[in-house]
C-alpha cells in the first residue's frame, strides 16, 4: 500500500523536529527556516488533501494500515472522513501560523522549535489516526511539550502556578480518558484497537448498557477536562494567559479539539444508550461554559485571560451541538471545532504581538492602539467580532446551526445559550475593543510599531482568510461533514431504537468474545 | 425576469468597493471616494433599469443554497417585489446623495478612505437586508449593518465618547437581536422553513399554523425591530450614535438602517397576529411620544434631529401595529428624504460653524448660509407635516389609519406628537437661522461647497414633492390585493378624503410652529425651563433612562460577573487544585511516617510482614 498523504502531513513537522536536533543552536535563521518549512509542507499537503477529499465517499479516504502488534490488535492506521478532514486542515494551517508567530521567542530557540514541531506533528497524527492506541499516544506526545513550554518560556508572575495547574488537570483528564478507552477496548470484545473495526463490531454486538453507563462518563469527563468542560475549566484561561503565544495558539487551536473529536468519533457511536442518558446533563453543563465563563470573562482585566475565558465559553457551543445528538448539531459542532481553531490561534497570536510590543496585556494600561497598529488593530477587531458570532466569520455558521439543532431538544438551554452568544459575548468583546483599541493613545506607546512586512502579517492574514472563507462559503465544509455526521447520528438513534441486547456477563474476556 | 444579473451587481458592487479600498487604495483618497460612490450610484442606475425592465409590480425571487444540513435549509436569495425594489431605490438614491456629500464633509479627515470603505460595507449590508428572501439571510445582514454602524459611530475612535457610544449601540442592538434570533428559531421549529414566501404560503393555507406561539413568535421577531429601530425600551443607543460623522447620522441613523426595523415588520407582516400588532402599535406610540418630549429640551443640533428620528420611527412602528404597513412604508420613504436632508443641512451648519453643535452658539445663519437655510426650511416643513410637503401626506395617512382602526387613544397621542414635532423642529430652526448671532463663530459662518449643497438641493426637491409622486401606489400593491393606482393629481388631493385628521393635523402643526415662533424668534436662551420646571429637567436628562439601565442591566451583569469570577477564582480553582495538592501532600506525609530510618522499626515491620504472610499461607 502506498504511503498515505496523511502520513506525510503529520510526519513533516516531526521530521523537521528531528532535523533540528542536529542543527547547532546559533544557526538561528536555519532553525527558523526548517521549522517553517516543516509546517509549511504539512499545510500545503493538508490543503491538497482537503481539496481532493470526496464528500460522502463510503468509508475512509487516504487510508493506510500497517499491522504492528497483532496479538493486541494494534496497527498503524490513518484515514480521513468528514469528521476529521476539516480538523486536519485547520490544524496544519494553525501550526504553520504558530511557527510564523514564533519570532517572539528569543531564548533557547532551538528547543522551542523542536517542542513546537512535536506538538504540531503529534496532534495532527492523533487526528489522522484510526487506531485507538496511536490516537491516544500521539495526543500525549503532543501534550507534554505544552507543560514544558509554559514552564520555560511562559510569562507573568503566576507562570509556575499555571504550569502546575495545567499539568495536573490535563494529566488527570488524559488518565481518566485512558481508563475509559481501555475499558472500552475490553468491553467491546472486538479484540482490536482499530476504531472502524470496533464500530463495525459494536453495530452487531452493542456494548452492555451497564458497561456503557460506566464507561461513557469516564470518556465524557476525561475528554471533557481536556476541553475545559465546566466546572473543570479553570486550567485553561490561566494556562493560556501564561503560555507563550505560539503554544497557546497550538493548544487552544488544535489540541483542545482532541477531546471533542474523541467524543464524537468514539464515545457517541459506541455507547449510544449512555450517550442519550448523559446528554441532558451535558446540555446543562455547557451552560456553565457559555454563561458562567462568559460572565467570568467580563471581569477580566488581562487580555489573555479574557481570550482564554472566551475560548472556554466557545467550547460550550460545541458541547451543546454534541448534546443535541442530531445531524444539525453534530455538523455544527464539528464546524465550530474548525472555526474556533482558527479563531483561537488568531486571537492568541494577536495578543502575543501586542504583548511583545507593549510589554503588558493589562487592558487598563492599553488604549487607542488602533491609531498605531493599523493592521494588528484591525485584525484584533475582526477577531473580536468573530468571537461574538458576527456573520461572515466561520463561528457564526457553526453557532447558528447548533442553536437550530438544540432548539428542538433543549429549548430552555438554547435560550440561555443565545443570550450568552449574542449579549454576553458582545459585551466582553466590545469592552475589550474599547479598552485596547479605542480611546486616546497613552504616550508611552507612541512608538509602537505595526506589523508591516509580509512575514509578520502572513500568519494573521492566513487565519483571517480561513475564517472568512468558511464563514462565507460554509458548504465547503458542511458538505464534507454531513455524510459522516449522518452515520454517527444514525448509529446513536438506530441502536437505541432496538431492544437492548442481553449482556453476557459483567466482565468479559476479550479472547472468548472474539468471533472473528 | 429580465436582467437577472442586475440585482446581484447592485448587492455586491459596494462590498467589492469596500474590499478594494481596504486592501489597495487606502492611500489614494480620490480612488477610494470614486470606488465607493461609483458602486452606489451604479447600484441606483441598475435599480432603475431593472425596475424599468420588469415593472414595479413584478414579484420574483432568485435563490442559491448557502447552507444545507439535514432539514435546515438556508438560502442566499434575492427577493424582488415592490417593497424591496422601492427600498433599493431609497438606499441607493438617498445613500448616493449622502456618499457624494461626504466627499465635502470628510474632506479634511485623515481617515477619508477608511470612511468610504466602511460606508460601502454599510451599503452592502443594508442592501442585503432589503433583498433577503429568508430569515437567516436577513439576520446575517441585520448583524452586518449592526457592525457597520458600530464601526462608523466609533469612526473617531480616539474620542472616548465615540468609543463608548459605539459599544453601547452594539450591545443594545444585540439585546434586540437576541429576541429576533429566538423568534426565528421558534418559527422554524413550528413551520420548518425560513423562506418568507414559503412561510407566507403556509400561513395563508392555515392561518393558525403557529398556534398559541403566534403572539410570542411575532413579538420576539419584533424585538429585532425594537433594537434596530430604537424603539422603547431599547431607544437609548440612537442619540448617542450621533458621535459618528454627520453623513453617517444621515444615512444610517436616520434614512436607512434605523428604518430597517420597520421594513422588516412590513416584510413579515403576514406573521403578526392581532395581539402582537396591538403591542407593536402601543410601543410605537409610546416611543414617538417619549422621544418628542425629550427632543423639546435638547440643545445639540444633531441630538434634536436624532430624537425626532426616534419619534418618527415610533410613528412608523405604530402605523404597522395599526394594520397599516402601506402608511408605514410611505412615511419611511418620505422620512428618508426629509430626515437625510435635515441631517445633511445640520452637517453643513456644523461645518460652517467650525464643528460647533450647540444651537445656542449659533443664530442668524439665514444670510450666511442661504442654500442650507432654504433646504433646511423645506425639510423642517416636511417634518412638521405642512402641505404640500412630503411629510404631510405620509403623516396624514398614518393619522387616517388611526381613525380607521378606531384607536382614538393613539390618534390623540399622534396628534399631540405632531404638534410637538412642529414645535421642536421650529425651535431649532428659529434659534439657528434667525435672531442674533450668539457667538463669533456664527458671525464668521460660511456656506458649504457645491459638493455638499447639491445633494441638499436634490433631497429638498424630493422632500417637497415626495408625497404625490406615486410612492403609495407602489407600496399599496404589496399589501392590498385590489389597490387602485392613483394619478398625481388624485394623490395630491388624497388627504381630502379624510378631512378630519387632515385638518386637525395641519392645525396642531401650525400651532406648534406659532408657539416656537413666539418663544424663540429672538431668544438668546431657552425660556422653557423656567416655565416647565422639573419636567424640563427630566426632558433634558432624557427621563433618566440611561441612568436606569446603568443601575439595573449593567449593574446586574457586572454583579453576576463579579460573583462568578469569585467562585471561579476561589472555589473552583482554589478548591480543586487545593484538593489535589493537599491530597498528594497528605499521602506523602503519611507514607513518610513509615520511612523512619530506624532499623528497629524496619525489623519490626519485616517480622510483622512475615507473620502476615505465614498466617495467610497456613490458614
Interface residues (C-beta under 8 A of the other chain):
Chain A: X164 X165 X168 X172 X231 X232 X233 X234 X238 X292 X293 X295 X296 X298 X299 X300 X326 X327 X328 X331 X332 X368 X370 X371 X385 X388 X390 X391 X392 X396 X397 X400 X401 X403 X404 X405 X407 X408 X414 X415 X418 X419 X422 X423 X424 X426 X427 X430 X431 X433 X434 X437 X438 X439 X440 X441 X474 X475 X478 X482 X486
Chain B: X65 X66 X67 X68 X69 X70 X71 X72 X136 X139 X140 X141 X143 X144 X147 X150 X154 X157 X158 X160 X162 X163 X164 X166 X167 X170 X171 X174 X175 X177 X178 X181 X182 X185 X186 X188 X189 X557 X558 X560 X561 X562 X564 X565 X568 X572 X573 X576 X577 X580
